[in-house]
Amino acid sequence: MTIVSDYLFYKDRDGNYWSEVPWDLEFTNLFAPNAFVYLVGKVKNVDTPNVIHHLVDCNYYEVLPLSNWTGLRQWLKLTPEIIRTVKKHYHEVDVVILKLFYLNSVLVWFCSRFWKSGKQPVLASLLVGDSEEAFLLRDDVVSSSWLRSGSAKLVKYVISLMQYDVDVAGFVAEFLHRKFAPKRQDVVISNESWLKEWMFSNRSRSLHDRPTRILFVGRLIDRKRIYSLTETVIDLIKSGRNIHLTIVGDGVLMPAIKELIATHQLQAHFTLTGWLRPLSPELIDCYREHDIFCLPSYAEGLPLVILEAMANGVATIATDVSGIPEIIRHEQTGLLIPRDDKAALNQAICRYLDEPELWRKCIDNGYEVAKQNSFVAARSKFANAVMKAIEHQH
């Protein structure tokens, strides 16, 4: 198997590779007991790996390293290297999985139309987010609105072309299927959950036996609306609410958030942890220490942090956008709010504080949603479709 993406891998001085997600035996076993995976991605050399990264298990994986390019111009110069790297093993493997929307995956899909001699692998793809919307929002990269709009339309066209062409077309959420390949019926809706058994816990507790602890996990960027969440929590504290906000993550807004908290002299009500290792015991314990999880993003795909919060007994509040309503049913498994509506965010937090029965119901129902989206339950859908396509091809 070959998995193609633009993921960044880190190579230490001993030749070991590290990644932001745990490439381990449990993943390969989803496909077959003796599966071996080539991982195609960018590589950055480091002296010592970051504590938030996971060691790639070399018994089941081999990283096919590409130069650590940044930007379209550098990528174009490296296309011969990318083509050589993938083609070396292309006719050996049973399946090539293309992660979308990554430039390397688009290039390999295009080249596959010409690599017709020899054994042909199954081509499978998985669209992991709304790339069209992502292009429209990147005014920090492309200032021209018409250029962003044109690029977004091109991206949508290419994704649709690929998703109608590949043997197995996967989407992490149903709304992506409706948007990019609505006429294709034989698709797989399979999110990229990493929730293993040990990551689940739904304990019984009271909401008012201590300050109510609110949690945010993610990049500290404008699109996540973390600054607005911080302002909302400050307003609630000043109105007399006994709450505490923990912010897990880092990003360009960190200095502004620190300044905002300091201006109001409310440092005792906030904890800024920086990044915690994804899927680590430290992060899972952090979820379990909190009562409410807030993700007031302007735009998302299907954020796995919501499922992680649900799996650990945390009531959720999130924006009614993209794939979020597929896992949060309003007042059943969580609370949905309109985007950019601070009053609605304030009200949603207060509803949990004032309605403990609603808070408990959303926790219990959300926990069941998380169980339905565990690593094995969610990922097996895509893996089973891939294995069926391989059997059919043989």
N, C-alpha and C positions, 0 to 999 in steps of 0.2 A: 504494500500500500504506500502511496505517496500523498502527503498532505501539503498543498501549496498555499502559501499566504505571504503577507509582508511582515509576519511576526518578527520581533527582534529577539534573538537568542544571545546569551552572554557566554563567552568562552574564557575560562580562567587560565592561569599559568600552567596548570596540570593537564590542560586539554579537555577538561569537563565542560559540558554545556549546561546552561541554566535558563529557566524560562519563568514567565509570570504565572503560568498554569502548570499543574502537576502531570506531565506526560509519564504515565506509569502503566503497570501491568493491567490494572482494572480497565483502562481505556482500550487496550489492544484486545482484551478478552471479550469486549462487546462484539467484536467482529469474528474472531476465531481464536482458539487456545494458543496457536503457534504463530499468530500474526506478527509481522515485523513491519515497522513504519519508517519511511523516509520523511523527514521534516524539512521542507524547503522554506528558508526565511533569511532575513538579514542577520549578520553576526557582528557583534561588537566585542573586542578583546578587553578584558578587565584583569586587574591584578587579583582582586578579591571580589567574589559575588556579593551582591546586595542581600541583606538578610530577608528581604521580602520575596526573593526568587526561589524557585524549586529546581532541584537537580534533575536533568533529563536522564532517565534510566537507559544506559547504553546497551543493556541486554535486549531491549525490545525496540530501540529507536536509534536511528543514525541521522544526525543533522547534516544536511547538504548545504554548506555555507555559501552565502552570497555576500557581496560587499555591502557595507552599511550605508546605503544611499539615502539622500534626503532630497526631495523635490523631483519634479517630472524630468527636468533636464538631465540630472545625474542618472535617473532610472533609464532613460533612453540610451545613454552611453553604455549602460551595463546590460542591455537586452541580449547581446551575443553570449555573455557569461551565463545569464539566466537560462537561455535556451539550451546551451551545452550541458549545464548542470542537470536540468530536468530530463533531457533526452537520453542521457547516459543510462538511466534506469527505467525509462518510459515503457519499453516493451518487455520488461521483466515483471512488472507488478500487475496485480489483478485489478486494481482500482486506483484512480487518481481523483482525490477529493479537492475541489477548488473552493476556497473560502472567498466569499464575495462581500464587499466589493474591494478586492485587492488587485493592484496592477499586475503582480506576478501571475495571479490566477487568470486574468483576462488574456495575458500573453500566451500562457500555456494552452488555454482553450483555443485560441486562434491558431497556434502552431499544430494542435492536434488534428486539425482539418487537413494537414499536409503530411502528417506522420502515419501514413496508411500501410506501409510495408511492415511485416512482422506481426507479432501478437498485439492485439488491441485491448487495452484495459477498459474497464467500465469507467465512464466519466460521470462523476457525481459532483453536485455543487450544493453549497449551503449559504444562503443569504442571511447575514447576521445583523443587519440593520438597514434603516432607510437611508441609503446612500444619496438619493436624490435630495432629500431634505437636508442632509448633512452638507452638501455642496452649497445649497442656498443660504445656509447659516454662516458659512466661513468668510465673512466680510473681513476678518483679520488676515486672511491669506489673499483673497481677491477682492479688491475694493470696488470694482465695477459691478453693479447689480446686473447689467445685461449679460456680462461675461459669466457671472455665476449662474444666471438663469439658463444660458445656453449650455454651459457645462453640465448642469443638473439634468437637462433634457437628454443630452448625449449619454450620460450615465444610465438614466432610466432605460433608454433604448438598448444599450449594450447588455444590461442586466436581463431585460426581457428576452433579447435574442438568445442569450446563453441559457436561460431557464427553460426555454422551449426546445433547446437543442440537446441538452445533456441527457444521459440515460436515467439519472436519478436527480430530481430537482427538490431541494430542501429549503425550508424557510423556518426561521426561529419563531415566527408568529404568523397567525392567519392574515392579519392586515397586510403583511408584505406579499403574501400570495395574491390577495385581491388586487393589490396595486400593480404588481410587476408581471404576473402571469395568470390572469383570471380565467383564461380559457383552457388552461392545462389542469386536468382533474387528477392525474396520478402523481400528486405531489406529497411530500412528507412535511408535516409540521412538527418540528423537533428542536426545542431550545437547547442551549449549551450548558445546562445545569451541571455543576460539579458537586452537588449535595450528596455526600456519602452518609452511611447510617449513623456514624458517630457525630455528625453535625446536627442531629435533630434533638430537640428538647422542648417540651411544653409543660412547664411546671406551674403549679398553682400558687398564686400569690395575690396580695392586695395591692391596689393602685395607690393607696393613701397612707402606707406605713412609712413613707419617707418622701423626699422631694421626687416628683415625677421626672424620670430621666428620658430625655428625647435624644434620638440618634440620627446623624446623617453620615453616610458613607459614599465617597465619590471624589472626583476631581473638583478642585475649588476654582471653577470657571463660571463665567456669566451664564452659560446655557443651563447650568444646574440650579441657578437661582439660590445659591447658598447665602449670598448677601441678604437677600430678601427674607430668607428663613431666620437669619441672625437678627434682623430688625424686628421680625414678628415676635421672636422669643423675648427680646428686650422689652417690647411693648407689653407682653403678658406678665413679665416679672414686675414691671412698674405698676401694673394694675393689681398686683398682690398675689399673683399665681406663684406657687412654690415649685418651680421647675428648674431643670438643669439641662443644657444642651452639650452633647459631645459631638465634635466634628472630627471624623476620621478621613484623612486624605490630605492632599497638598495641591498647590497650584498657584496661579498668578494672583488670585484674590486673597491669599493668606495675609499679606501685610495689611490690606484694607480691612479685613475682618478683625484682626488684632487691634487695629486703631479704633474701629467702631466700638468694640467691647471696652477698651480702655477709656474712651471718651465718656462712656456712661458709668465707668467705675464698677463694672459688673463681672470682673474676672473670676470671682468665686462661683459664678453660675455657669461657667463655660470651661470645657476641657478640649484642647486642640492636640490631638495625638500625633499628627502627621500620618504617614502611611503605616498601616499594619499589613503584615504579609497576607496576601489573599488566601482564603481557605485554610488559614492557620488556626491552631487552638487559641491564639491570642485574639484573633478577630471573632471567632465563634463565641468565646467568653465575653467579649465586648457586647455582642448582640444580647446575650443572656442577662446582662446587667442593666438592660434598658427596657422601657415600657412602651414607647412609641417610636416608630421609625418614620421619618419625613423625607420625601424626595419630590420637591416642588419644581422639577425640571421643566424648561420650556419645550424640550423635545427629547425623546428617548427612542430606543428600539423596544426590546423587552428586557428591562434591567434585572439582572440576576440578583442584585442586592435586595430587591423586594422579596424574592423567594427565600433568600438566606435569612432575612428578618422573620418571615413567616415560620420558617423551620425551627426557629428558636424562641417562639412564643412572644413575638413583638407585634403589637397592633400597628397597621400601616396607614400612612396618608401619602397619596401621590397624585400627580396631575393626570387628568383624563385625556391622555394623548397616546397615539401610536398603539403599541401592543399592551400597554398597562391595563386597560379594561378587560383584557383576556384573562388576567389573573386576579385583579381586584374587582369584585362585584360590590357596588356601593352599598354600604351599611350591612353587608353580609360577610365579606372577607376583608374589608378595609373601607376607607373613605376616599372618594375621588373628589378632586377640586379642579376648577377651571385653571388654565395656565394664566400666570401673571395676575393672580387675584389674592392679594395679601389678606383681605378681609375674610375670604373663604378659608384660607390657611389658618388664620387666627380662630375662626369659628370651629374648624375641624378639630384642632387641638383641644379647644374648650369642650367640645362634645365628649371626647374621650375622658377628660378630667371630670366632667359633671355627670356622665352616664356610664358608670362602671359595668352595667350589664351589656351595653353596646361594645365597650372595650373588650370584655371577656368573650363575647360572641365572635367578634372579628378575629381575635386571637385563635380561638378553637377552629373556626372555619378556615382561616388562613393556613393553619397548620396542616389541615387536610389537603389544601391546594398544594402546599409544598411537598407533601408526600407523593402526590400524583405527578410531581415534577422533579423527583429525585434523579440522581445521576443515571441510575439504571433505567428507570421508567422513561425518562425523557430521551436519553441518548440511544436507547435500544431501538426506538422507532426508525431513526436514520440508519443505524447499523444493520438492522434487519432488512431494510429496503435495499441497501447496498449489497448484502450477501445474496438476496434473492436475484438481483440483477446479474451478479457474477455467475450464479448457478444457471440462470437462463442463457447467458452468453456461452457457457461451456456445453 
